[in-house]
């Protein structure tokens, strides 16, 4: 005797179920792509902020050295006269 297996209330997929499954998979794909692209943009922005912060610190150090040199020259000129 062959026993037929009963899988519960599973129905054969009709056209509406196939279309809705397809739409859900497409939506999921679009959302995943958006999230992946957003993370890539965020990390590039984060690197750019670090780079600009580093450039700011370099410029600040150069300006302090320049001002210190000008003050030193002014001090020497005052001491000579």
Order of alpha helices (4+ residues) and beta strands (2+ residues): alpha
